[in-house]
Amino acid sequence: MNDQGLLVVGASRGIGLALVAEKLRSSSTTPVIATHRQPGVPEVLRRLALIHPERLLTLPLDVTDNESIDSFARKVAGLDEEIGTVIHAAGILHEQAITPEKSLDQCAPERLMRYFQVNSVAPLMIARALLPLQSRKSIFTFAALSAMVGSIGDNRRGGWYGYRASKAALNQFIRTLAIECRMRFPKASVVALHPGTTDTCLSKPFQKNIDPEKLYSKEQTARRLLKVLSNVDAGKSGCFLNWDGTEIPW
């Protein structure tokens, strides 16, 4: 990760918020852009902005709305700061009537499509909106938070059809984008990241059987991910990386 600006997509809670807070805490110069879905700035981001008024910029962005993405891209294009790293942290595992499927009988088209809309298509559309703002000679990183359960090679337990498949699709998008960027942006790094099971609202309903030693705090996960990205270069582009920097099988 270079010293240019950090953009975190989906920064109003969970890992995204922790990434913003950690970067602001650990660096005295790097500007940070944090996106939030709702029009109004969430209180947690507002408090951080009061502490770091010259370093933190908050922008609204609905990653599933094309007009919102276009408006966001125009705002980013008008900024003075260069963005060196983008971390797409927005995603869903459950929401309202959607919960991971335990069997085929629980799969429903509209729920499956929602998983793909948020977890797979949205990160690719954010990349499509932001990549044109970079020059061919730019050194930058685009990272999307994936999940170990998205690894087809690692799937031994089954279940969670929609979430697994949407993260597998994300991994394929990332891999394909990395290959295209080798020609368009040869100094770019495009990677998928597995953050590990983190104590957030996303994982809360499924923590019962998790070894406490393998349930990580948001702050710990944020530090680990930023460390991994600090060691990523174009040679790692197209990889699926674990929170410890090791590669995960597709």
C-alpha positions as CSV (number, residue, x, y, z in Angstrom):
1,M,0.0,0.0,0.0
2,N,1.4,3.4,-1.0
3,D,1.1,6.7,0.8
4,Q,-1.6,8.1,-1.5
5,G,-5.2,8.3,-0.4
6,L,-7.2,5.3,0.9
7,L,-10.8,4.8,-0.2
8,V,-12.9,2.4,1.8
9,V,-16.2,1.4,0.2
10,G,-18.7,0.4,2.9
11,A,-17.2,2.2,5.8
12,S,-20.1,2.9,8.1
13,R,-19.7,-0.3,10.2
14,G,-17.9,-3.5,10.6
15,I,-14.5,-4.1,9.0
16,G,-14.9,-1.1,6.7
17,L,-15.2,1.2,9.6
18,A,-12.3,-0.4,11.4
19,L,-10.1,0.0,8.4
20,V,-10.8,3.7,8.3
21,A,-10.2,4.1,12.0
22,E,-7.0,2.1,11.9
23,K,-5.6,4.1,9.0
24,L,-6.4,7.4,10.6
25,R,-4.8,6.2,13.8
26,S,-1.7,4.7,12.4
27,S,-0.8,7.3,9.7
28,S,-0.5,11.1,10.2
29,T,-0.6,12.0,6.5
30,T,-2.6,9.6,4.4
31,P,-6.0,11.0,3.4
32,V,-8.9,8.6,3.8
33,I,-12.2,8.6,1.9
34,A,-15.1,6.6,3.6
35,T,-18.3,5.8,1.8
36,H,-21.7,5.3,3.5
37,R,-24.9,4.0,2.0
38,Q,-27.4,6.4,3.6
39,P,-27.5,10.1,2.5
40,G,-26.7,11.3,6.0
41,V,-23.3,10.8,7.5
42,P,-23.4,8.1,10.2
43,E,-22.6,9.2,13.7
44,V,-19.5,7.0,13.9
45,L,-18.0,8.6,10.8
46,R,-19.0,12.0,11.9
47,R,-17.0,11.6,15.1
48,L,-14.0,10.4,13.2
49,A,-14.3,13.4,10.9
50,L,-14.3,15.8,13.9
51,I,-11.0,14.2,15.1
52,H,-9.4,14.2,11.7
53,P,-11.1,17.1,9.8
54,E,-8.3,17.5,7.3
55,R,-7.8,13.8,6.5
56,L,-11.2,12.2,6.4
57,L,-13.8,12.7,3.7
58,T,-17.1,11.0,3.8
59,L,-19.2,10.4,0.6
60,P,-22.6,8.7,0.1
61,L,-22.6,5.7,-2.2
62,D,-25.1,2.9,-2.8
63,V,-23.1,0.2,-4.5
64,T,-26.2,-1.3,-6.1
65,D,-27.4,1.9,-7.7
66,N,-25.9,3.0,-11.0
67,E,-26.8,6.7,-10.6
68,S,-25.2,6.7,-7.1
69,I,-22.0,5.1,-8.5
70,D,-21.8,7.6,-11.3
71,S,-22.3,10.6,-9.0
72,F,-19.7,9.2,-6.6
73,A,-17.2,8.7,-9.4
74,R,-17.6,12.3,-10.5
75,K,-17.0,13.5,-7.0
76,V,-13.8,11.4,-6.7
77,A,-12.6,12.7,-10.1
78,G,-12.9,16.3,-8.7
79,L,-10.7,15.6,-5.7
80,D,-7.2,17.0,-5.3
81,E,-6.0,13.8,-3.6
82,E,-4.9,10.8,-5.6
83,I,-6.3,7.5,-4.5
84,G,-3.6,4.8,-4.2
85,T,-5.7,2.1,-2.6
86,V,-9.3,1.1,-2.8
87,I,-10.8,-1.5,-0.4
88,H,-14.3,-2.7,-1.2
89,A,-15.7,-3.8,2.1
90,A,-19.4,-3.7,1.4
91,G,-21.2,-7.0,1.3
92,I,-24.0,-9.1,2.8
93,L,-24.4,-12.5,4.5
94,H,-27.9,-11.9,5.8
95,E,-30.4,-9.1,5.8
96,Q,-34.1,-8.9,6.5
97,A,-35.6,-12.2,5.0
98,I,-32.3,-13.3,3.6
99,T,-30.2,-15.8,5.5
100,P,-27.6,-18.4,4.4
101,E,-29.3,-21.5,3.0
102,K,-28.7,-24.8,4.7
103,S,-30.2,-26.9,1.9
104,L,-31.2,-26.7,-1.8
105,D,-34.9,-26.4,-0.7
106,Q,-34.1,-23.0,0.9
107,C,-32.7,-21.5,-2.3
108,A,-34.9,-18.8,-3.9
109,P,-34.0,-16.9,-7.1
110,E,-34.6,-13.4,-5.7
111,R,-32.5,-14.1,-2.7
112,L,-29.7,-15.6,-4.7
113,M,-29.8,-12.6,-7.1
114,R,-29.5,-10.2,-4.1
115,Y,-26.3,-12.0,-3.0
116,F,-24.8,-11.6,-6.4
117,Q,-25.9,-8.0,-6.8
118,V,-24.2,-6.9,-3.6
119,N,-21.3,-9.3,-3.2
120,S,-20.2,-9.8,-6.8
121,V,-21.5,-7.2,-9.3
122,A,-21.2,-4.2,-7.0
123,P,-17.4,-4.5,-6.5
124,L,-16.9,-4.9,-10.2
125,M,-19.0,-1.8,-11.0
126,I,-17.0,0.2,-8.4
127,A,-13.8,-0.8,-10.2
128,R,-15.3,0.1,-13.6
129,A,-16.2,3.6,-12.2
130,L,-12.8,4.2,-10.6
131,L,-10.2,2.7,-12.9
132,P,-10.7,5.4,-15.6
133,L,-9.5,7.9,-13.1
134,Q,-6.0,6.3,-13.0
135,S,-3.3,6.8,-15.5
136,R,-1.5,3.9,-17.2
137,K,1.6,4.6,-15.1
138,S,-0.3,4.8,-11.8
139,I,0.8,2.5,-8.9
140,F,-2.5,1.6,-7.1
141,T,-4.3,-1.3,-5.5
142,F,-7.9,-2.4,-5.8
143,A,-8.9,-5.0,-3.1
144,A,-12.2,-6.5,-2.4
145,L,-13.2,-8.4,0.7
146,S,-14.1,-12.0,-0.2
147,A,-14.4,-15.0,2.0
148,M,-12.8,-18.4,2.5
149,V,-16.2,-20.0,1.8
150,G,-16.0,-18.6,-1.7
151,S,-13.1,-20.9,-2.5
152,I,-14.4,-23.8,-4.5
153,G,-11.3,-25.9,-3.7
154,D,-11.8,-25.4,0.0
155,N,-15.6,-26.2,0.0
156,R,-15.9,-29.3,2.1
157,R,-19.1,-28.6,4.2
158,G,-21.6,-27.4,1.5
159,G,-24.5,-25.1,2.4
160,W,-24.7,-21.3,2.1
161,Y,-25.3,-21.6,-1.6
162,G,-25.9,-17.9,-2.3
163,Y,-23.1,-16.5,-0.2
164,R,-20.5,-19.1,-1.4
165,A,-21.4,-18.6,-5.0
166,S,-21.5,-14.8,-4.9
167,K,-18.0,-14.8,-3.3
168,A,-16.7,-17.3,-5.9
169,A,-18.1,-15.1,-8.6
170,L,-16.4,-12.1,-7.0
171,N,-13.1,-14.0,-7.0
172,Q,-13.5,-14.7,-10.7
173,F,-14.2,-11.1,-11.4
174,I,-11.1,-10.0,-9.5
175,R,-9.0,-12.6,-11.3
176,T,-10.3,-11.5,-14.7
177,L,-9.9,-7.8,-13.9
178,A,-6.3,-8.4,-12.8
179,I,-5.6,-10.0,-16.1
180,E,-7.0,-7.0,-18.0
181,C,-5.1,-4.6,-15.9
182,R,-1.8,-6.2,-16.7
183,M,-2.2,-4.5,-20.1
184,R,-4.1,-1.3,-19.2
185,F,-2.4,-0.6,-15.8
186,P,0.8,-2.7,-15.5
187,K,1.7,-1.3,-12.1
188,A,-1.7,-2.0,-10.6
189,S,-2.5,-4.7,-8.0
190,V,-6.0,-6.3,-8.0
191,V,-6.6,-8.8,-5.2
192,A,-9.3,-10.5,-3.2
193,L,-8.9,-10.7,0.6
194,H,-10.2,-13.1,3.2
195,P,-10.4,-11.2,6.5
196,G,-11.0,-14.2,8.7
197,T,-14.1,-14.6,10.9
198,T,-14.5,-11.2,12.5
199,D,-16.8,-10.2,15.4
200,T,-19.2,-8.0,13.4
201,C,-22.9,-7.8,12.8
202,L,-22.4,-9.9,9.7
203,S,-21.0,-12.9,11.6
204,K,-22.9,-12.4,14.9
205,P,-25.7,-14.9,14.2
206,F,-23.2,-17.6,13.3
207,Q,-20.6,-17.3,16.0
208,K,-21.9,-20.1,18.3
209,N,-19.7,-22.9,17.1
210,I,-16.6,-20.7,16.3
211,D,-13.4,-21.3,18.4
212,P,-13.0,-18.0,20.3
213,E,-9.3,-18.0,19.2
214,K,-10.5,-17.9,15.6
215,L,-13.0,-15.1,16.1
216,Y,-11.1,-11.8,15.5
217,S,-11.9,-8.3,16.6
218,K,-12.6,-5.7,14.0
219,E,-9.4,-3.8,15.0
220,Q,-7.2,-6.9,14.7
221,T,-8.6,-7.7,11.3
222,A,-8.1,-4.1,10.1
223,R,-4.5,-4.1,11.1
224,R,-3.9,-7.5,9.4
225,L,-5.5,-6.5,6.2
226,L,-3.6,-3.2,6.0
227,K,-0.4,-5.1,6.6
228,V,-1.2,-7.6,3.8
229,L,-1.9,-4.7,1.4
230,S,1.3,-3.0,2.4
231,N,3.2,-5.9,0.9
232,V,1.1,-6.3,-2.2
233,D,2.5,-5.3,-5.6
234,A,1.8,-6.0,-9.2
235,G,3.4,-9.4,-8.9
236,K,0.5,-10.4,-6.5
237,S,-2.2,-9.1,-8.7
238,G,-4.9,-11.6,-9.4
239,C,-4.4,-13.5,-6.1
240,F,-6.9,-14.5,-3.4
241,L,-5.0,-13.7,-0.2
242,N,-5.7,-14.7,3.4
243,W,-5.5,-12.3,6.3
244,D,-1.9,-13.6,6.9
245,G,-0.8,-12.9,3.4
246,T,-0.8,-16.5,2.2
247,E,-2.7,-17.5,-1.0
248,I,-6.0,-19.3,-0.8
249,P,-7.0,-21.9,-3.5
250,W,-9.6,-20.8,-5.9
